[in-house]
Amino acid sequence: MSLTLQVLVTGLAAGGVYGLIAVGHSLVYRLTGVVHLAFGDFVGLGIFTTLFVAAGTGPVTQQSAAGPRFLLALLVGVAVCAAACVWTYVLAIEPYVSRGSTIGWVAAVVAIAFAIRAVLSAVFSRSSYVFPDALPFRRLGDAGLVRLGGASLQVRAFFVIAFALALAAAATWILRRTRWGLGLQAIASDTVGAQVVGIPVERSVAAAFALVGGLAALAAIVAAPSGPVDVDTGAVLGIKGLVAAVAVRFGSPQRAMLAGLALGVIESGIANADIGGFELGPSYREVVPLALVLLLVALRPQLEAVEERE
């Protein structure tokens, strides 16, 4: 029971971040037909921008998270990620998409991803960094831990789960209840028709890129104190979010979020579960879920063909 609870809470905390990134991937794809290969690197840019403003490139202390400076760092990190997403759409995606050049936007986005990682590697030379924790979770429970059902759980994990779900709910509400969100749905359904009725397509899509970039970066920054981060952290998060989005065919925000949560729980189970004395361990948690999704994608056309024949 205690191990099951540990796996579930830890997995949902990680999966909340995957889910928000999956929501971003799904929305971008539905609006533009583009798989945003640099999305995770933008999230990493937001994380390390926040770290740079809060503590520079030197050793990180808890004082780095104290006071208004960290709030400023958080706002700057989210803003940089959102702005980078917008400019990537304006300069590297939309021009090629409008000309129907798939190779063009793929090459441009991949080049941007490598450029971001190269800059981060040059500025942040340490192998990993411990992100400062701005919220006093260490004062709660037993130094930030609570015992529930025989398991020792981080209070922060519950906060990350709730925060990610709240952001996903906010994004869903924006898309379903606001005029701008309804405009985005119209663009995703019929871009030409949306232009005919006067919806500013390019401006709306650029704003959507800013929204998904900002929300994903915010969730990742909030979750970052849970463990060390390095320059590849953002890229890994981006891949996992993409896996979740692909698993639900770049579907609705709710489905993308659920897929991210499920991926997090599966990873946690692989890393911790012991079934009949057989334990895969943490080294397999990155590989097995990706392999399962690739298998699902490969088999799906065959399954659909069988269903059609029946």
Secondary structure, 3 states (H helix, E strand, C coil): CHHHHHHHHHHHHHHHHHHHHHHHHHHHHHHHCCCCCCHHHHHHHHHHHHHHHHHCCCCCCHHHHCHHHHHHHHHHHHHHHHHHHHHHHHHHHHHHHHHCCHHHHHHHHHHHHHHHHHHHHHHCCCCCECCCCCCCHHHCCECCEEEECCEEEEHHHHHHHHHHHHHHHHHHHHHHHCHHHHHHHHHHHCHHHHHHCCCCHHHHHHHHHHHHHHHHHHHHHHHHHHCCECCCHHHHHHHHHHHHHHHCCCCCHHHHHHHHHHHHHHHHHHHHCCECCECCCHHHCCHHHHHHHHHHHHHHHHHHHHHHHC
